[in-house]
Amino acid sequence: MIKVTESAIEFLAGVINEQDIENLHLKVDVQNPGTPAADCHLGFCEADEVDDSYAVQELGPFNLYVAKNDEDYFVDAEIDYEIQGASGQLNIKAPMLKGQSPDDDAPLFDRVAYFIDATINPMLASHGGRAELTAIEEGHAYIQFGGGCQGCGMAKQTLSQGMQTQITNAFPEIKDVLDATDHEQGENPYY
Protein backbone atom coordinates (compact mmCIF):
# COMPACT_ATOMS: atom_id res chain seq x y z
CA MET A 1 0.00 0.00 0.00
CA ILE A 2 0.94 3.65 -0.21
CA LYS A 3 2.76 5.23 2.71
CA VAL A 4 0.85 8.35 3.78
CA THR A 5 2.63 10.57 6.28
CA GLU A 6 0.86 12.06 9.31
CA SER A 7 1.25 15.56 7.88
CA ALA A 8 -0.42 14.44 4.63
CA ILE A 9 -3.27 12.77 6.51
CA GLU A 10 -3.83 15.93 8.55
CA PHE A 11 -3.73 18.17 5.46
CA LEU A 12 -5.97 15.92 3.35
CA ALA A 13 -8.48 15.48 6.20
CA GLY A 14 -8.75 19.27 6.36
CA VAL A 15 -9.33 19.53 2.60
CA ILE A 16 -11.98 16.81 2.76
CA ASN A 17 -13.75 18.52 5.68
CA GLU A 18 -13.87 21.80 3.74
CA GLN A 19 -15.98 20.07 1.07
CA ASP A 20 -18.80 19.61 3.58
CA ILE A 21 -19.87 16.30 2.03
CA GLU A 22 -20.64 13.40 4.34
CA ASN A 23 -18.68 10.18 3.85
CA LEU A 24 -16.17 11.78 1.46
CA HIS A 25 -12.86 9.99 0.88
CA LEU A 26 -10.02 9.92 -1.67
CA LYS A 27 -9.14 7.54 -4.46
CA VAL A 28 -5.93 7.25 -6.42
CA ASP A 29 -5.16 5.68 -9.76
CA VAL A 30 -2.67 5.98 -12.59
CA GLN A 31 -3.27 7.29 -16.08
CA ASN A 32 -0.98 5.74 -18.72
CA PRO A 33 0.76 3.49 -16.16
CA GLY A 34 4.24 2.20 -16.91
CA THR A 35 4.87 4.74 -19.65
CA PRO A 36 6.75 8.04 -19.69
CA ALA A 37 3.36 9.76 -19.88
CA ALA A 38 2.16 8.19 -16.60
CA ASP A 39 0.45 10.48 -14.14
CA CYS A 40 -1.01 9.89 -10.70
CA HIS A 41 -4.60 11.02 -10.21
CA LEU A 42 -5.79 11.72 -6.66
CA GLY A 43 -9.41 12.78 -6.32
CA PHE A 44 -12.45 12.89 -4.09
CA CYS A 45 -14.94 10.05 -3.97
CA GLU A 46 -17.85 8.96 -1.84
CA ALA A 47 -17.57 5.48 -0.37
CA ASP A 48 -20.62 4.20 -2.26
CA GLU A 49 -19.06 5.27 -5.60
CA VAL A 50 -16.12 2.90 -5.20
CA ASP A 51 -16.40 -0.66 -6.49
CA ASP A 52 -14.31 -3.75 -5.74
CA SER A 53 -11.68 -2.72 -8.32
CA TYR A 54 -10.23 -0.53 -5.55
CA ALA A 55 -8.41 -1.66 -2.42
CA VAL A 56 -9.21 0.29 0.74
CA GLN A 57 -6.52 1.83 2.88
CA GLU A 58 -7.99 3.12 6.16
CA LEU A 59 -6.18 6.25 7.28
CA GLY A 60 -8.29 7.27 10.28
CA PRO A 61 -10.29 10.36 9.30
CA PHE A 62 -10.77 9.10 5.74
CA ASN A 63 -10.09 6.14 3.47
CA LEU A 64 -7.75 6.08 0.51
CA TYR A 65 -8.99 3.82 -2.29
CA VAL A 66 -6.19 2.51 -4.51
CA ALA A 67 -6.96 1.07 -7.95
CA LYS A 68 -6.04 -2.61 -7.73
CA ASN A 69 -4.84 -2.63 -11.36
CA ASP A 70 -2.33 0.09 -10.46
CA GLU A 71 -0.96 -1.37 -7.20
CA ASP A 72 2.33 -2.47 -8.81
CA TYR A 73 2.97 1.14 -9.83
CA PHE A 74 2.53 2.27 -6.22
CA VAL A 75 5.31 0.07 -4.81
CA ASP A 76 7.40 2.28 -2.49
CA ALA A 77 5.00 5.19 -3.11
CA GLU A 78 4.53 7.92 -0.56
CA ILE A 79 2.12 10.83 -0.10
CA ASP A 80 3.62 13.60 2.00
CA TYR A 81 2.73 17.17 2.89
CA GLU A 82 5.74 19.44 3.28
CA ILE A 83 5.39 22.78 4.98
CA GLN A 84 7.43 25.49 3.27
CA GLY A 85 7.27 28.79 5.11
CA ALA A 86 3.68 29.97 5.37
CA SER A 87 2.40 27.43 2.85
CA GLY A 88 2.79 23.78 2.06
CA GLN A 89 2.89 21.34 -0.79
CA LEU A 90 1.37 17.90 -1.22
CA ASN A 91 3.82 15.51 -2.88
CA ILE A 92 3.09 12.12 -4.34
CA LYS A 93 6.23 10.10 -4.97
CA ALA A 94 5.79 6.88 -6.91
CA PRO A 95 9.12 5.67 -8.32
CA MET A 96 7.53 2.83 -10.31
CA LEU A 97 4.80 4.99 -11.87
CA LYS A 98 6.46 5.50 -15.24
CA GLY A 99 8.03 2.08 -15.38
CA GLN A 100 11.64 1.77 -16.36
CA SER A 101 13.24 2.35 -19.69
CA PRO A 102 14.44 -0.91 -21.21
CA ASP A 103 18.11 -1.82 -20.87
CA ASP A 104 20.37 -1.63 -23.92
CA ASP A 105 20.21 -5.41 -24.20
CA ALA A 106 16.38 -5.52 -24.13
CA PRO A 107 14.59 -6.60 -27.32
CA LEU A 108 14.63 -3.96 -30.05
CA PHE A 109 10.83 -3.82 -30.10
CA ASP A 110 10.70 -2.89 -26.40
CA ARG A 111 13.37 -0.20 -26.76
CA VAL A 112 11.72 1.40 -29.81
CA ALA A 113 8.23 1.24 -28.25
CA TYR A 114 9.52 2.96 -25.12
CA PHE A 115 11.30 5.59 -27.22
CA ILE A 116 8.05 6.35 -29.05
CA ASP A 117 6.16 6.68 -25.76
CA ALA A 118 8.85 8.86 -24.18
CA THR A 119 9.89 11.05 -27.10
CA ILE A 120 7.30 11.12 -29.85
CA ASN A 121 3.94 10.69 -28.14
CA PRO A 122 4.28 13.79 -25.94
CA MET A 123 4.59 15.87 -29.14
CA LEU A 124 1.68 14.09 -30.85
CA ALA A 125 -0.45 14.53 -27.74
CA SER A 126 -0.58 18.29 -28.38
CA HIS A 127 -2.67 17.43 -31.45
CA GLY A 128 -4.72 14.81 -29.63
CA GLY A 129 -2.79 12.00 -31.30
CA ARG A 130 -0.53 9.12 -30.45
CA ALA A 131 1.58 6.49 -32.18
CA GLU A 132 2.10 2.86 -31.31
CA LEU A 133 4.75 0.49 -32.56
CA THR A 134 3.00 -2.60 -33.94
CA ALA A 135 5.88 -4.59 -35.43
CA ILE A 136 9.49 -4.60 -36.52
CA GLU A 137 10.27 -6.80 -39.51
CA GLU A 138 13.58 -6.93 -41.37
CA GLY A 139 14.56 -3.44 -40.24
CA HIS A 140 11.17 -1.87 -40.97
CA ALA A 141 9.28 -0.41 -38.02
CA TYR A 142 5.50 -0.31 -38.40
CA ILE A 143 3.60 2.43 -36.62
CA GLN A 144 -0.12 2.75 -36.04
CA PHE A 145 -1.51 6.22 -35.40
CA GLY A 146 -4.47 6.84 -33.12
CA GLY A 147 -6.50 9.73 -31.78
CA GLY A 148 -6.21 12.94 -33.78
CA CYS A 149 -3.46 11.45 -35.99
CA GLN A 150 -5.68 8.70 -37.37
CA GLY A 151 -7.21 10.15 -40.51
CA CYS A 152 -5.19 13.35 -40.38
CA GLY A 153 -3.90 14.59 -43.73
CA MET A 154 -0.57 15.50 -42.13
CA ALA A 155 0.19 12.00 -40.76
CA LYS A 156 2.42 11.16 -43.73
CA GLN A 157 4.54 14.27 -43.17
CA THR A 158 4.65 13.68 -39.42
CA LEU A 159 5.97 10.19 -40.08
CA SER A 160 8.47 10.98 -42.84
CA GLN A 161 9.77 14.34 -41.62
CA GLY A 162 9.81 13.79 -37.89
CA MET A 163 9.30 10.34 -36.52
CA GLN A 164 11.37 8.41 -39.02
CA THR A 165 14.40 10.66 -38.52
CA GLN A 166 14.19 10.46 -34.75
CA ILE A 167 13.73 6.70 -34.68
CA THR A 168 16.38 5.83 -37.27
CA ASN A 169 18.90 8.16 -35.59
CA ALA A 170 18.27 6.54 -32.21
CA PHE A 171 18.18 2.99 -33.60
CA PRO A 172 20.48 2.51 -36.62
CA GLU A 173 19.17 -1.04 -37.05
CA ILE A 174 15.83 0.47 -38.17
CA LYS A 175 15.95 1.27 -41.91
CA ASP A 176 12.62 3.07 -42.15
CA VAL A 177 9.32 3.64 -40.41
CA LEU A 178 6.10 2.71 -42.16
CA ASP A 179 2.50 3.70 -41.47
CA ALA A 180 0.24 0.71 -40.77
CA THR A 181 -2.80 2.83 -39.89
CA ASP A 182 -6.24 2.56 -41.47
CA HIS A 183 -6.72 6.32 -41.79
CA GLU A 184 -10.20 5.96 -43.28
CA GLN A 185 -11.44 4.82 -39.86
CA GLY A 186 -10.10 7.94 -38.12
CA GLU A 187 -12.47 10.19 -36.24
CA ASN A 188 -11.90 13.80 -35.33
CA PRO A 189 -8.41 14.33 -36.73
CA TYR A 190 -6.59 17.51 -35.88
CA TYR A 191 -6.61 20.06 -38.72
Accessible surface in RSA format (square Angstrom, percent):
REM  Atomic radii and reference values for relative SASA: ProtOr
REM  Chains: A
REM  Algorithm: Lee & Richards
REM  Probe-radius: 1.40
REM  Slices: 20
REM RES _ NUM      All-atoms   Total-Side   Main-Chain    Non-polar    All polar
REM                ABS   REL    ABS   REL    ABS   REL    ABS   REL    ABS   REL
RES MET A   1   127.69  66.1  60.08  39.8  67.61 161.0  55.90  47.5  71.79  95.1
RES ILE A   2     3.02   1.7   0.64   0.5   2.38   5.7   0.84   0.6   2.17   5.9
RES LYS A   3   128.98  62.9 119.64  73.4   9.34  22.2  81.55  73.4  47.43  50.5
RES VAL A   4    18.51  12.2   0.46   0.4  18.05  43.5   0.46   0.4  18.05  49.0
RES THR A   5    27.20  19.3  22.05  22.4   5.15  12.3  27.20  36.5   0.00   0.0
RES GLU A   6   139.80  80.3 132.95 100.6   6.85  16.3  67.92 131.4  71.88  58.7
RES SER A   7    41.35  34.9  32.99  44.0   8.36  19.2  32.83  69.9   8.52  11.9
RES ALA A   8     0.00   0.0   0.00   0.0   0.00   0.0   0.00   0.0   0.00   0.0
RES ILE A   9    20.17  11.5  20.17  15.0   0.00   0.0  20.17  14.5   0.00   0.0
RES GLU A  10   136.53  78.4 124.70  94.3  11.83  28.2  47.33  91.6  89.19  72.8
RES PHE A  11    68.65  34.3  58.81  36.4   9.84  25.6  67.14  40.7   1.52   4.3
RES LEU A  12    10.25   5.7  10.25   7.3   0.00   0.0  10.25   7.2   0.00   0.0
RES ALA A  13    14.21  13.1  12.54  19.4   1.67   3.8  14.06  19.8   0.15   0.4
RES GLY A  14    30.89  38.1   0.00   N/A  30.89  38.1  29.76  81.7   1.13   2.5
RES VAL A  15    41.33  27.2  40.71  36.9   0.63   1.5  40.71  35.4   0.63   1.7
RES ILE A  16    13.66   7.8  12.73   9.5   0.94   2.3  12.73   9.2   0.94   2.5
RES ASN A  17   113.84  78.5  93.66  90.5  20.19  48.6  28.79  69.3  85.05  82.2
RES GLU A  18   139.39  80.0 104.86  79.3  34.53  82.2  44.99  87.0  94.40  77.1
RES GLN A  19    69.95  39.1  52.27  38.2  17.68  42.1   4.56   9.7  65.39  49.6
RES ASP A  20   135.97  95.2 108.67 108.2  27.30  64.5  31.71  74.6 104.26 104.0
RES ILE A  21    85.21  48.5  70.55  52.6  14.66  35.3  74.18  53.4  11.03  29.9
RES GLU A  22   160.91  92.4 139.73 105.7  21.18  50.4  61.14 118.3  99.78  81.5
RES ASN A  23    86.66  59.8  69.14  66.8  17.52  42.2  26.35  63.4  60.31  58.3
RES LEU A  24    13.25   7.4   5.80   4.1   7.45  18.7   5.80   4.1   7.45  20.1
RES HIS A  25    20.16  11.0  20.16  14.0   0.00   0.0  17.91  18.5   2.25   2.6
RES LEU A  26     6.83   3.8   6.83   4.9   0.00   0.0   6.83   4.8   0.00   0.0
RES LYS A  27    57.05  27.8  57.05  35.0   0.00   0.0  18.00  16.2  39.06  41.6
RES VAL A  28     0.38   0.2   0.18   0.2   0.20   0.5   0.38   0.3   0.00   0.0
RES ASP A  29    31.87  22.3  31.87  31.7   0.00   0.0   6.17  14.5  25.70  25.6
RES VAL A  30    13.05   8.6   0.00   0.0  13.05  31.4   0.00   0.0  13.05  35.4
RES GLN A  31    92.41  51.7  87.68  64.1   4.74  11.3  32.67  69.5  59.74  45.3
RES ASN A  32    85.66  59.1  72.69  70.2  12.97  31.2  10.67  25.7  74.99  72.5
RES PRO A  33    50.93  37.1  40.11  36.6  10.82  39.3  40.11  33.1  10.82  67.2
RES GLY A  34    25.23  31.1   0.00   N/A  25.23  31.1   7.22  19.8  18.02  40.3
RES THR A  35    35.58  25.3  35.18  35.7   0.40   1.0  35.13  47.2   0.45   0.7
RES PRO A  36    28.96  21.1  15.41  14.0  13.55  49.2  16.49  13.6  12.47  77.5
RES ALA A  37    53.74  49.4  34.48  53.2  19.26  43.8  44.75  63.0   8.98  23.8
RES ALA A  38     5.20   4.8   0.00   0.0   5.20  11.8   0.00   0.0   5.20  13.8
RES ASP A  39    82.74  58.0  82.14  81.8   0.60   1.4  16.86  39.7  65.88  65.7
RES CYS A  40    24.85  18.8   8.32   9.3  16.52  38.8   8.32  21.1  16.52  17.8
RES HIS A  41    83.85  45.8  81.79  56.8   2.06   5.3  52.19  53.8  31.66  36.8
RES LEU A  42    43.16  24.0  15.72  11.2  27.44  69.0  15.72  11.0  27.44  73.8
RES GLY A  43    17.00  21.0   0.00   N/A  17.00  21.0  17.00  46.7   0.00   0.0
RES PHE A  44    91.63  45.8  70.06  43.4  21.57  56.1  70.10  42.5  21.53  61.6
RES CYS A  45     2.55   1.9   0.00   0.0   2.55   6.0   2.55   6.5   0.00   0.0
RES GLU A  46    62.65  36.0  62.63  47.4   0.02   0.1   4.31   8.3  58.34  47.6
RES ALA A  47    30.80  28.3  21.13  32.6   9.66  22.0  21.38  30.1   9.42  24.9
RES ASP A  48   127.96  89.6  88.41  88.0  39.55  93.5  51.01 120.1  76.95  76.7
RES GLU A  49   108.97  62.6  74.11  56.1  34.85  83.0  38.21  73.9  70.76  57.8
RES VAL A  50    27.17  17.9   3.78   3.4  23.39  56.4   6.18   5.4  20.99  56.9
RES ASP A  51    87.62  61.4  74.60  74.3  13.02  30.8  41.22  97.0  46.40  46.3
RES ASP A  52   122.64  85.9 107.19 106.7  15.45  36.5  44.09 103.8  78.55  78.3
RES SER A  53    53.01  44.8  45.32  60.5   7.69  17.7  42.47  90.4  10.54  14.8
RES TYR A  54    39.92  18.6  28.69  16.3  11.23  29.2  14.66  11.0  25.26  31.1
RES ALA A  55    18.22  16.7  14.23  22.0   3.98   9.1  18.22  25.7   0.00   0.0
RES VAL A  56    72.91  48.0  54.54  49.4  18.36  44.2  54.54  47.4  18.36  49.8
RES GLN A  57    24.88  13.9  21.58  15.8   3.30   7.9  14.64  31.2  10.24   7.8
RES GLU A  58   137.41  78.9 109.92  83.2  27.50  65.5  30.34  58.7 107.08  87.4
RES LEU A  59    26.74  14.9  14.79  10.6  11.96  30.1  21.04  14.8   5.70  15.3
RES GLY A  60    72.12  88.9   0.00   N/A  72.12  88.9  39.19 107.6  32.93  73.7
RES PRO A  61    87.99  64.1  47.01  42.9  40.97 148.9  59.86  49.4  28.13 174.8
RES PHE A  62     2.87   1.4   0.96   0.6   1.91   5.0   2.87   1.7   0.00   0.0
RES ASN A  63    30.80  21.2  30.80  29.8   0.00   0.0   0.00   0.0  30.80  29.8
RES LEU A  64     1.76   1.0   1.76   1.3   0.00   0.0   1.76   1.2   0.00   0.0
RES TYR A  65    22.07  10.3  22.07  12.6   0.00   0.0  12.35   9.3   9.72  12.0
RES VAL A  66     1.54   1.0   1.54   1.4   0.00   0.0   1.54   1.3   0.00   0.0
RES ALA A  67    10.73   9.9  10.73  16.6   0.00   0.0  10.73  15.1   0.00   0.0
RES LYS A  68   100.50  49.0  88.54  54.3  11.96  28.5  49.73  44.8  50.77  54.1
RES ASN A  69   136.99  94.5 111.30 107.6  25.69  61.9  29.85  71.8 107.14 103.6
RES ASP A  70    11.42   8.0  11.42  11.4   0.00   0.0   0.01   0.0  11.41  11.4
RES GLU A  71    67.24  38.6  60.93  46.1   6.31  15.0  22.50  43.5  44.74  36.5
RES ASP A  72   111.27  77.9 105.28 104.8   5.99  14.2  25.30  59.5  85.97  85.7
RES TYR A  73    59.56  27.8  59.56  33.9   0.00   0.0  23.58  17.7  35.98  44.4
RES PHE A  74     5.57   2.8   3.26   2.0   2.32   6.0   3.83   2.3   1.74   5.0
RES VAL A  75    77.94  51.3  71.38  64.6   6.56  15.8  77.94  67.7   0.00   0.0
RES ASP A  76   117.01  82.0  85.92  85.5  31.09  73.5  28.57  67.2  88.44  88.2
RES ALA A  77     3.48   3.2   0.14   0.2   3.34   7.6   0.14   0.2   3.34   8.8
RES GLU A  78    38.29  22.0  38.09  28.8   0.20   0.5  10.20  19.7  28.09  22.9
RES ILE A  79     0.69   0.4   0.69   0.5   0.00   0.0   0.69   0.5   0.00   0.0
RES ASP A  80    24.86  17.4  24.86  24.7   0.00   0.0   0.36   0.8  24.50  24.4
RES TYR A  81    39.97  18.7  34.75  19.8   5.22  13.6  14.43  10.8  25.54  31.5
RES GLU A  82    62.64  36.0  58.24  44.1   4.40  10.5  24.72  47.8  37.92  31.0
RES ILE A  83   131.75  75.0 101.79  75.8  29.95  72.2 101.79  73.3  29.95  81.3
RES GLN A  84    95.99  53.7  81.28  59.4  14.71  35.0  39.42  83.9  56.57  42.9
RES GLY A  85    73.72  90.9   0.00   N/A  73.72  90.9  44.64 122.5  29.08  65.1
RES ALA A  86   119.15 109.6  67.87 104.7  51.29 116.7  79.76 112.3  39.39 104.4
RES SER A  87    75.76  64.0  65.19  87.0  10.57  24.3  49.60 105.6  26.16  36.7
RES GLY A  88    27.14  33.5   0.00   N/A  27.14  33.5   0.41   1.1  26.73  59.9
RES GLN A  89    92.12  51.5  88.07  64.4   4.05   9.7  23.01  49.0  69.11  52.4
RES LEU A  90    51.88  28.9  29.26  20.9  22.61  56.8  29.26  20.6  22.61  60.9
RES ASN A  91    26.60  18.3  23.45  22.7   3.15   7.6   8.88  21.4  17.72  17.1
RES ILE A  92    57.13  32.5  25.54  19.0  31.58  76.1  25.54  18.4  31.58  85.7
RES LYS A  93   102.52  50.0  97.79  60.0   4.73  11.3  73.71  66.3  28.82  30.7
RES ALA A  94    16.39  15.1   0.76   1.2  15.63  35.6   1.08   1.5  15.31  40.6
RES PRO A  95    90.15  65.7  55.84  50.9  34.31 124.7  69.53  57.4  20.61 128.1
RES MET A  96    67.11  34.8  66.52  44.0   0.59   1.4  47.16  40.1  19.95  26.4
RES LEU A  97    20.43  11.4  20.43  14.6   0.00   0.0  20.43  14.3   0.00   0.0
RES LYS A  98    97.05  47.3  96.26  59.1   0.80   1.9  75.89  68.3  21.16  22.5
RES GLY A  99    23.85  29.4   0.00   N/A  23.85  29.4  12.88  35.3  10.98  24.6
RES GLN A 100   135.70  75.9 110.53  80.8  25.17  59.9  36.96  78.7  98.74  74.9
RES SER A 101    67.21  56.8  52.90  70.6  14.31  33.0  19.63  41.8  47.58  66.7
RES PRO A 102    39.79  29.0  16.38  14.9  23.41  85.1  26.21  21.6  13.58  84.4
RES ASP A 103   102.92  72.1  94.18  93.7   8.74  20.7  20.66  48.6  82.26  82.0
RES ASP A 104   135.29  94.8 118.42 117.9  16.87  39.9  36.99  87.1  98.29  98.0
RES ASP A 105   130.58  91.5  95.34  94.9  35.24  83.3  48.86 115.0  81.72  81.5
RES ALA A 106    22.10  20.3  11.70  18.1  10.40  23.7  18.06  25.4   4.04  10.7
RES PRO A 107    87.55  63.8  75.37  68.7  12.18  44.3  87.38  72.1   0.17   1.0
RES LEU A 108    42.39  23.6  35.44  25.4   6.95  17.5  35.44  24.9   6.95  18.7
RES PHE A 109    80.32  40.2  77.88  48.2   2.44   6.4  77.88  47.2   2.44   7.0
RES ASP A 110    65.34  45.8  60.37  60.1   4.97  11.8  13.25  31.2  52.09  51.9
RES ARG A 111    54.00  22.7  50.06  25.5   3.94   9.4  11.12  15.2  42.88  26.0
RES VAL A 112     0.00   0.0   0.00   0.0   0.00   0.0   0.00   0.0   0.00   0.0
RES ALA A 113    27.07  24.9  24.94  38.5   2.13   4.8  25.79  36.3   1.28   3.4
RES TYR A 114    51.08  23.8  48.08  27.4   3.00   7.8  33.23  25.0  17.85  22.0
RES PHE A 115    41.25  20.6  37.92  23.5   3.33   8.7  41.06  24.9   0.19   0.5
RES ILE A 116     1.27   0.7   1.27   0.9   0.00   0.0   1.27   0.9   0.00   0.0
RES ASP A 117    43.05  30.2  42.34  42.1   0.72   1.7   2.41   5.7  40.65  40.5
RES ALA A 118    39.44  36.3  21.56  33.3  17.88  40.7  21.56  30.4  17.88  47.4
RES THR A 119    51.20  36.4  41.94  42.5   9.26  22.1  31.93  42.9  19.27  29.1
RES ILE A 120     1.79   1.0   1.79   1.3   0.00   0.0   1.79   1.3   0.00   0.0
RES ASN A 121    21.24  14.6  20.26  19.6   0.98   2.4  12.33  29.7   8.91   8.6
RES PRO A 122    70.36  51.3  49.22  44.9  21.14  76.8  56.54  46.7  13.82  85.9
RES MET A 123    98.78  51.2  88.11  58.3  10.68  25.4  56.72  48.2  42.07  55.7
RES LEU A 124    15.90   8.9  15.50  11.1   0.40   1.0  15.90  11.2   0.00   0.0
RES ALA A 125    62.26  57.2  44.96  69.4  17.30  39.3  46.49  65.5  15.77  41.8
RES SER A 126    88.68  74.9  48.82  65.2  39.86  91.8  52.81 112.5  35.87  50.3
RES HIS A 127    83.72  45.8  77.22  53.7   6.49  16.6  44.09  45.4  39.62  46.1
RES GLY A 128    50.58  62.4   0.00   N/A  50.58  62.4  35.77  98.2  14.81  33.2
RES GLY A 129     6.60   8.1   0.00   N/A   6.60   8.1   0.68   1.9   5.92  13.2
RES ARG A 130   136.00  57.1 136.00  69.3   0.00   0.0  47.84  65.4  88.16  53.4
RES ALA A 131     3.23   3.0   0.00   0.0   3.23   7.4   0.00   0.0   3.23   8.5
RES GLU A 132   113.14  65.0 110.18  83.4   2.96   7.1  33.25  64.3  79.89  65.2
RES LEU A 133     6.76   3.8   0.18   0.1   6.58  16.5   0.18   0.1   6.58  17.7
RES THR A 134    58.31  41.5  30.17  30.6  28.15  67.1  31.28  42.0  27.04  40.9
RES ALA A 135    27.96  25.7  24.54  37.9   3.42   7.8  27.96  39.4   0.00   0.0
RES ILE A 136    42.61  24.2  16.00  11.9  26.61  64.1  16.00  11.5  26.61  72.2
RES GLU A 137   102.02  58.6  97.12  73.5   4.90  11.7  36.16  70.0  65.86  53.8
RES GLU A 138   152.47  87.5 126.30  95.5  26.17  62.3  57.74 111.7  94.73  77.3
RES GLY A 139    13.78  17.0   0.00   N/A  13.78  17.0   6.38  17.5   7.40  16.6
RES HIS A 140    53.94  29.5  53.94  37.5   0.00   0.0  33.40  34.4  20.54  23.9
RES ALA A 141     0.00   0.0   0.00   0.0   0.00   0.0   0.00   0.0   0.00   0.0
RES TYR A 142    58.68  27.4  58.68  33.4   0.00   0.0  33.63  25.3  25.06  30.9
RES ILE A 143     0.00   0.0   0.00   0.0   0.00   0.0   0.00   0.0   0.00   0.0
RES GLN A 144    78.24  43.8  76.07  55.6   2.17   5.2   7.05  15.0  71.19  54.0
RES PHE A 145     3.51   1.8   0.10   0.1   3.41   8.9   0.54   0.3   2.97   8.5
RES GLY A 146     7.51   9.3   0.00   N/A   7.51   9.3   6.91  19.0   0.59   1.3
RES GLY A 147    29.27  36.1   0.00   N/A  29.27  36.1  23.17  63.6   6.10  13.7
RES GLY A 148     7.17   8.8   0.00   N/A   7.17   8.8   4.13  11.3   3.04   6.8
RES CYS A 149    11.74   8.9  10.76  12.0   0.98   2.3   1.19   3.0  10.55  11.4
RES GLN A 150    38.38  21.5  38.38  28.0   0.00   0.0   0.50   1.1  37.88  28.7
RES GLY A 151    27.95  34.5   0.00   N/A  27.95  34.5   5.75  15.8  22.20  49.7
RES CYS A 152    20.41  15.4  12.19  13.6   8.21  19.3   1.91   4.8  18.50  19.9
RES GLY A 153    71.67  88.4   0.00   N/A  71.67  88.4  43.84 120.3  27.83  62.3
RES MET A 154   117.12  60.7 117.12  77.5   0.00   0.0  89.29  75.9  27.82  36.9
RES ALA A 155     5.97   5.5   3.54   5.5   2.43   5.5   5.97   8.4   0.00   0.0
RES LYS A 156   158.16  77.2 153.43  94.1   4.73  11.3  98.57  88.7  59.59  63.5
RES GLN A 157    68.54  38.3  67.00  49.0   1.53   3.7  19.82  42.2  48.71  36.9
RES THR A 158    45.42  32.3  35.72  36.2   9.71  23.1  23.40  31.4  22.03  33.3
RES LEU A 159    13.96   7.8  13.96  10.0   0.00   0.0  13.96   9.8   0.00   0.0
RES SER A 160    60.09  50.8  45.43  60.6  14.67  33.8  37.63  80.1  22.46  31.5
RES GLN A 161   139.15  77.8 109.19  79.8  29.97  71.3  39.52  84.1  99.63  75.6
RES GLY A 162    29.33  36.2   0.00   N/A  29.33  36.2  28.71  78.8   0.62   1.4
RES MET A 163     4.38   2.3   3.74   2.5   0.64   1.5   3.74   3.2   0.64   0.8
RES GLN A 164    54.16  30.3  54.16  39.6   0.00   0.0   2.74   5.8  51.42  39.0
RES THR A 165    70.79  50.3  67.13  68.1   3.66   8.7  49.95  67.1  20.84  31.5
RES GLN A 166    60.29  33.7  53.93  39.4   6.36  15.2  25.34  53.9  34.95  26.5
RES ILE A 167     0.00   0.0   0.00   0.0   0.00   0.0   0.00   0.0   0.00   0.0
RES THR A 168    32.80  23.3  25.26  25.6   7.55  18.0  14.52  19.5  18.28  27.6
RES ASN A 169   113.57  78.3  86.74  83.8  26.83  64.6  28.29  68.1  85.29  82.4
RES ALA A 170    47.54  43.7  16.06  24.8  31.48  71.6  26.74  37.7  20.80  55.1
RES PHE A 171    19.25   9.6  19.13  11.9   0.12   0.3  19.25  11.7   0.00   0.0
RES PRO A 172   111.83  81.5  85.32  77.8  26.50  96.3  89.09  73.6  22.74 141.3
RES GLU A 173    83.67  48.0  62.88  47.6  20.78  49.5  48.51  93.8  35.15  28.7
RES ILE A 174     3.46   2.0   0.00   0.0   3.46   8.4   0.00   0.0   3.46   9.4
RES LYS A 175   143.34  69.9 115.74  71.0  27.60  65.7  81.80  73.6  61.54  65.5
RES ASP A 176    36.59  25.6  36.59  36.4   0.00   0.0  12.83  30.2  23.76  23.7
RES VAL A 177     4.11   2.7   0.00   0.0   4.11   9.9   0.00   0.0   4.11  11.1
RES LEU A 178    65.30  36.4  64.74  46.3   0.56   1.4  65.30  45.9   0.00   0.0
RES ASP A 179    53.01  37.1  23.53  23.4  29.48  69.7  16.89  39.7  36.12  36.0
RES ALA A 180    53.35  49.1  21.80  33.6  31.54  71.8  33.13  46.7  20.22  53.6
RES THR A 181    18.93  13.5   0.00   0.0  18.93  45.1   0.63   0.9  18.30  27.7
RES ASP A 182    76.70  53.7  68.00  67.7   8.71  20.6  38.11  89.7  38.59  38.5
RES HIS A 183    53.32  29.1  44.29  30.8   9.03  23.1  43.97  45.3   9.35  10.9
RES GLU A 184   164.56  94.5 130.69  98.9  33.87  80.7  52.24 101.1 112.32  91.7
RES GLN A 185   121.25  67.8 104.83  76.6  16.42  39.1  29.40  62.6  91.85  69.7
RES GLY A 186    20.53  25.3   0.00   N/A  20.53  25.3   0.11   0.3  20.42  45.7
RES GLU A 187   145.86  83.7 130.79  98.9  15.07  35.9  49.04  94.8  96.82  79.0
RES ASN A 188   138.34  95.4 113.89 110.1  24.45  58.9  23.27  56.0 115.07 111.2
RES PRO A 189    31.99  23.3  26.62  24.3   5.37  19.5  26.62  22.0   5.37  33.4
RES TYR A 190   115.45  53.9 107.65  61.2   7.81  20.3  69.74  52.4  45.71  56.4
RES TYR A 191   222.63 103.9 157.42  89.6  65.21 169.7 140.51 105.6  82.13 101.2
END  Absolute sums over single chains surface
CHAIN  1 A    11164.2       8682.7       2481.5       5431.2       5733.0
END  Absolute sums over all chains
TOTAL         11164.2       8682.7       2481.5       5431.2       5733.0
